[in-house]
């Protein structure tokens, strides 16, 4: 998905210039925004809004249980990791089955696909040049 930025108005009207800045900030942002999270005694619930420029989000959950990754992001050792398509609506709810007395770490990793015939999945997972593009939630069940 290509990003098209809004130019400031030619007359440099302060209100329109500020509006262009706000619109450009939203268009250029990649990280999902966590809107809320809660634990209902059985499940963890996380609501987030995906960015305009990255319409897919990898919901990556790790926990303090043995063999489930712990508190440092690990792309190969986790509780669950699912891809969420946010093209129809940017606000999504995710539910994770929680085990009592376990700490859970939820990473929301933005994903982009390039325009190739066989699309290449690009994860903004903190490894490349954009280390701050993940949203993160730390929840104790």
Secondary structure, 3 states (H helix, E strand, C coil): CCCCCCCCCCCCCHHHHHHHHHHHHHHHCCCCEEEEEEECCCEEEEEEECCCCCCEEEEEEEECCCCCECCCCCCCCCCEEEEEECCCCCEEEEEEECCCCCEEEEEEEEEEECCCCCCCEEECCCCCCCCCCEEEEEEEC
